[in-house]
């Protein structure tokens, strides 16, 4: 399906893990994208990143496996090391065999200091799915966009510049003031055509 068709498909879903928004996900996508567009008018790649960052939530739809919300939305976290106590529902990890495995239950686990996030497998969810879709479509989005898509639900202390910028729009633009979809659709369709013309979800 096309990017825009995927956006429209998300009009059927409300993210149950999000305490800040009880509107369909298409509104979250557009609210994020429109807010970042106002503040960064020349950053079309950033507008588009905001529009597509949560498209991985199509995994909730029957055509994409109808995965349960708990396996698609919410925080993401690195695998192969101790589960941080800041992860939502941290105590459920006590039932995970890795929780007691000495190889995995230290701060660094199987990693070395400063190995780089590109070496760290992340938990499955909408972020990882969309990141893999973008890679699989040979996107021309810049590396910062892929970083944002993959890590926007991973909250760690030393976020990089664009993740800092993006999270403000992902987390704090949710509103009861709805975006008129048909009003902004031409802009995003032109942006999709310009940057993601071969990209399909």
C-alpha positions in Angstrom: 0.0 0.0 0.0 1.1 3.6 -0.5 2.2 5.8 2.4 -0.9 7.9 2.3 -3.2 4.8 2.2 -1.3 3.6 5.3 -1.9 6.9 7.0 -5.6 6.7 6.3 -5.6 3.1 7.5 -4.4 4.4 10.9 -7.6 6.4 11.2 -9.1 3.2 12.5 -6.7 2.9 15.5 -6.2 4.6 18.8 -3.0 3.8 20.7 -4.1 2.4 24.0 -0.6 2.9 25.5 -0.7 6.6 25.0 -2.2 8.5 27.9 -2.1 11.8 26.0 -4.3 11.1 23.0 -7.5 9.3 22.5 -7.9 10.3 18.8 -7.1 8.1 15.8 -3.5 7.7 14.9 -3.8 9.7 11.7 -4.4 12.7 13.9 -1.2 12.1 15.8 0.8 11.7 12.6 -0.6 15.0 11.2 -0.4 16.9 14.4 3.3 15.9 14.8 4.1 16.7 11.1 2.2 20.0 11.0 3.8 21.2 14.3 7.3 20.4 13.1 6.5 21.9 9.7 5.7 25.2 11.4 8.9 25.3 13.4 11.2 23.9 10.7 9.6 25.1 7.5 12.6 24.2 5.4 13.0 20.7 6.8 10.8 18.7 4.5 12.6 15.5 5.4 11.7 16.2 9.0 8.0 16.8 8.1 7.9 13.5 6.3 9.6 11.7 9.1 7.0 13.0 11.5 4.3 11.9 9.1 5.6 8.3 8.8 7.2 7.7 12.2 4.3 5.6 13.6 3.1 3.9 10.4 4.4 0.7 11.9 1.2 0.6 13.9 -0.4 -0.9 10.8 0.8 -4.2 12.4 -2.5 -3.9 14.4 -4.5 -4.3 11.2 -5.7 -7.8 10.1 -3.9 -7.3 6.7 -0.6 -7.0 8.7 -1.1 -9.8 11.2 -3.5 -8.1 13.6 -0.9 -8.1 16.4 -2.1 -7.1 19.9 -1.4 -3.6 21.0 1.0 -4.6 23.7 3.3 -6.1 21.1 3.3 -3.1 18.8 3.0 0.1 20.8 4.8 1.5 23.8 8.4 1.8 24.8 11.2 0.0 23.0 14.3 -1.2 24.7 17.6 -2.9 23.8 17.9 -6.7 24.0 21.0 -8.6 25.3 21.4 -6.5 28.5 19.5 -5.8 31.7 15.9 -4.5 31.4 16.0 -0.9 32.7 13.6 -0.2 35.5 12.3 2.8 33.6 10.7 0.6 31.0 6.9 0.6 31.3 5.7 -2.6 33.1 9.3 -3.4 34.1 8.1 -6.1 36.6 6.7 -8.3 33.8 10.3 -9.0 32.8 10.8 -11.2 35.9 9.0 -13.9 33.9 11.4 -13.6 31.0 14.3 -16.2 31.1 16.8 -13.5 30.1 16.0 -11.6 33.4 17.9 -14.3 35.4 20.6 -15.1 32.7 23.9 -13.7 33.9 25.0 -13.1 30.3 22.1 -10.7 29.8 21.3 -9.1 33.2 24.1 -6.6 33.6 24.1 -3.0 32.4 26.2 -3.8 29.3 25.1 -7.4 28.9 26.6 -8.8 25.7 27.9 -5.3 24.5 31.0 -3.3 25.0 31.0 0.3 26.1 30.3 2.7 23.2 29.7 -0.1 20.7 27.1 2.0 18.9 23.3 1.7 18.7 23.6 0.2 15.2 25.1 -2.9 16.9 22.2 -3.2 19.4 19.1 -5.2 18.5 15.9 -3.6 19.8 12.7 -5.0 21.0 10.0 -5.6 18.3 7.4 -3.0 17.8 6.1 -0.4 15.4 9.4 1.5 15.4 11.5 -1.4 14.4 9.0 -2.5 11.8 8.9 0.9 10.1 12.7 1.2 10.3 13.0 -2.2 8.5 10.4 -1.1 5.9 12.3 2.1 5.2 15.6 0.2 4.8 13.9 -2.4 2.6 12.6 0.3 0.3 16.0 1.9 -0.1 14.7 5.2 1.2 16.5 8.4 0.4 15.6 9.9 3.8 18.7 10.9 5.6 20.3 8.8 8.4 18.8 11.1 11.0 15.3 10.2 9.8 16.0 6.5 10.1 17.4 7.1 13.5 14.3 8.9 14.6 12.0 6.3 13.2 13.9 3.5 14.9 14.5 5.1 18.3 11.6 7.5 18.9 10.1 5.2 21.5 13.5 4.4 23.1 14.0 6.8 26.0 17.6 7.0 27.1 19.7 9.7 28.6 21.9 10.9 25.8 19.6 11.4 22.9 21.1 12.8 19.8 20.1 16.2 18.3 17.3 15.2 15.9 15.8 12.7 18.3 15.6 15.5 20.8 13.9 17.8 18.2 11.5 15.1 17.1 10.4 13.8 20.5 9.0 17.3 21.3 6.6 16.9 18.4 5.9 13.3 18.9 5.1 13.7 22.6 3.7 17.2 23.0 1.5 18.0 19.9 -1.4 15.7 20.8 -4.5 17.8 20.9 -8.3 17.8 20.6 -7.7 20.4 17.9 -8.0 18.1 14.9 -6.1 18.5 11.6 -8.3 18.7 8.5 -6.9 15.7 6.6 -8.0 16.8 3.1 -6.5 20.3 3.7 -3.0 19.0 4.4 -3.1 15.9 2.2 -1.8 17.7 -1.0 1.3 18.9 0.8 2.1 15.4 2.2 1.3 13.7 -1.1 3.8 16.0 -2.9 6.4 15.3 -0.2 5.8 11.5 -0.4 6.1 11.7 -4.2 9.3 13.8 -4.0 11.2 11.7 -1.4 9.4 8.3 -1.1 8.1 7.7 -4.6 9.2 4.0 -4.6 8.4 3.4 -0.9 5.5 1.1 0.0 4.4 -0.2 3.4 
